[in-house]
Amino acid sequence: MSTEHGSIVFILSVIGAVMVIEGLPYFGFPRAAKRWAAMLLLLPERQLRIMGLFMIAAGLLLLYAIRSL
């Protein structure tokens, strides 16, 4: 298996895993997911950006920790 092929498989695997995790609340708790989505509309954009930045930083930190093992 070439390195390029392995990289594509890895990226697609990660995207697939994210899609599964993102879909779990909508499948398991659709009513709560709708309430949560409605609450997001009420948040100021600045707060959403801070939440997004935190999630990006936490994800990068997790990836770094896992890749360092």
Secondary structure, DSSP 8 states (H G I E B T S, - for coil): --HHHHHHHHHHHHHHHHHHHHHHHHHH-HHHHHHHHHHHHHS-HHHHHHHHHHHHHHHHHHHHHHHT-
